Every structure is written in C-alpha cells, then in structure tokens.
Amino acid sequence: MLLDECQILGQQVQGVVALKKYSADLNKFRERQQKLEALVDDLRPLLIALDAFRERNLISVNFSQKADQVLAEVAAIISEFQKDKGWIIEQFKFNALQAKVSALKVELKGQLQQAWLAYKQKKVPITSSELLELLGKIDTFKPAVQKIQRRIAELKAVEYPQDISHFQRIDQAIQDLETAWGSLDDVPTDVQSFLRAATTHGASIDSLTPEVKNWLIEQGITRFFYIQLGN
C-alpha cells in the first residue's frame, strides 16, 4: 500500500514532465521525481524482507502506526499535486517526507536484524572454532570441517534474509552445516569430550584415557597437545 502510493506520486510527477506549460521547470520536476523514486527504492527491500519474515511468523511487531504516518504524508502530497502541479516544485517539503521514511526504515531494519539473530540462535548448531581447527588437521575430517567453516562464514555475512528465496537458501546452508557437523560424530564420545575440553578450558590428565590416547596416535595429532600445570 505504502509503496503503491509512493509509486503513484512518482508516476504523476513523471507525467507532468510531458506538459509543455511546465517546460521551463522540467529539471525541477525530474529532481522531485528522482528523489521520490529513491525513497521508494530504499524502502522496498525492507518491506520485501518483512513479508518474508512474517510468512514464517518470525515478526509480529505492528508497524502500522509509522507506516500510516508516511502514507498520510504521501496522500497529502498527491492531493496537493493534483490541485496544483506547480506545488510539487514550489512548496513541497521533501525533507519532511524523507524524515518519516527514514524513521520507518530504522525501525524496520532493527526488527529484521533482531528477528534474524533469534532465528540463528534457534536454528544454527553451536560449534567450536578451536575444535574445528584441530579436527581440520586430520585428513579424514578435513572436508567436513572445511564445509562447516564455509557455511558458518556464509551465515555470518548475512545481515538478514532479503526475501523468501534467500530464506530458502539460508535454510539449505543451515541443513548442510548440521549434516557436516553431525558427520563428526564418528569421533568416539570420550575423544569428543577430551577434544572439546582441550580446545576450551583445558582437559584433565584423567581424561586422557588409553582409548583417547590411542585415537590421537592413530590420527597423528598427538604433537598438537602438551601438558601444562593448572592452578
């Protein structure tokens, strides 16, 4: 609705360009048209992203109040423009409309980023960069580790999903990440516990069981570990 109204205004201004009676003010009309089109272009991606989030019930915040304010401003501009075409270049206060659109954009973007963060926290598996770095030294796990690292980097680079198809690609990336992370379950449970401890707060000597030690030897990664006296 809001985009439609802004586009209508832009189209009406464009139509005036063809009128000979305003030929002396063509540049001013074009300037207004370009500014209005820029507002629409800035707002459109956010509203498309909002629709994608709402389709998944990830955002329930009502933006109608701020949207109605902008819509009322645009409606008033259209009304004045229809009465007097010259009004758009003589009395139209572009900054007032721009301020309302900017306020709406800030709130929309904040809500999208917040919803995206909550979505990632719920969907993306928690991984350990230190553990991945260690397992990446093992040929058997290197392909899975590299895939996990690529997917993590891709997801970190996303400010928020831009539209429905982008959401679908992100879900596929998360699924790939889960599958690759799950493939590391081939590591024995005791070894997993030892590696996670060793790559975070440190593993106790008691956790270095014969099974764990033999696994480390078989994988050829014992050289990456050393004993340090704790507090």
RABELUR-V769317 format. One record per helix or strand of 2 or more residues. SS is the DSSP state (alpha for helix, beta for strand). FROM is the first residue (numbers start at 0). TO is the last residue. If there is no record, write none. Layout:
SS;FROM;TO, SS;FROM;TO
This chain:
alpha;1;15, alpha;19;54, alpha;63;82, alpha;86;89, alpha;93;122, alpha;128;134, alpha;138;155, alpha;163;185, alpha;188;197, alpha;204;206, alpha;209;218, alpha;221;223
